[in-house]
Amino acid sequence: MANHKSAEKRNRQNAKRNEQNRSNRSKLRTEIKKLRAAVAGSDKKLSGELLNPTVSVIDKAVNKGLIHRNTAARYKSRLTKHVAEIS
């Protein structure tokens, strides 16, 4: 329980940021799952179409501080490799 005005404001800010982070993280995970499903189904066309938007979402997640830049690089590298293997 917050006892000061500044602590109450901090709680409001944290709740707002938590909601935004949860939404952005969900979008990131959804895009990665869609691409992985297309690769698992060996759908060349769909996986090729989904690669660029997925990489874009990963880069945005780094800029927003959701994931570390090395983690993003690893995701992008592996996803690109999997798409190239089925193409």
Order of alpha helices (4+ residues) and beta strands (2+ residues): alpha-alpha-alpha
